[in-house]
């Protein structure tokens, strides 16, 4: 299905948007069936038909670009092959499978393009709410659109009203993003320290890559992640945050998270306005 819109976007971003929307439809077909099965992968994480169906749709869109794909649900190639890739797609066909199983709607489709180890564009689509976030780093702008009930984009040009921006810093109040499924003692300790610096601390709970979006669109100020994530969990959100001037900083190196590493596991990180 071709994207019919007047949006002024690049070809690869358009492909990623197309793929995410169609994958979202495939996910909802399973989500709306209350009798879907949940399987357990080798790493004990859950897997549903929605993950696999979404991945199939995304591959159908991205393979023709002739850019290699790293996806959570694809077989991972050896680093001896991957290290030769200057550019690759980074895909999580269903980020937040636990949220999908809980049926709280807080799951996403994540697609990013990586170049020289850094994200250069990112798309996050929320099938249940039909919210679409996307950005290209070179434009230094990120956008949020809400699709219609048929999951179609508005046929209007992008304007400043569609852009998202981080919030302004407050000396007295800070909003911290917490995970629906991964709050742990390290995060609780971090929050405890923050409470000593601000008069008011608000915890904003959200699942999947929506946590990146909350900071990027000014609905939260800081996102500490002291639990395991993979590169496909973060790449699209990283691109969107970076486009609005935020950094996704590794706790290990104090530099931005890199991608297409030998080990695709991320270090713990922090996003702060």
Buried (B, 14 or more C-beta within 10 A) or exposed (E): EEBEBEBEBEEBBBBBBBBBBBBBBBBBBBBEEEEBEEEEEEEEEBBBBBBBBBBEBBBEBBEEBEBBBBBBBBEEEEEEEBEEBEBBBBBBBBBBBBBBBBEBBBBBBBBBBBBEBBBBBBBBBBBBEBBBBBBBBEBEBBBBBEBEEEBBBBEEEBEEEBBBBBBEEEEEEBBBBBBBBBBEEBBEEBBEEBEEEBEEBEEBBBBBBBBBBBBBBBBBBBBBBBEEBBBBBBBBBBBBBBBBEBBBBBEEEEEBBBBBBEEBEBBBBBBBB
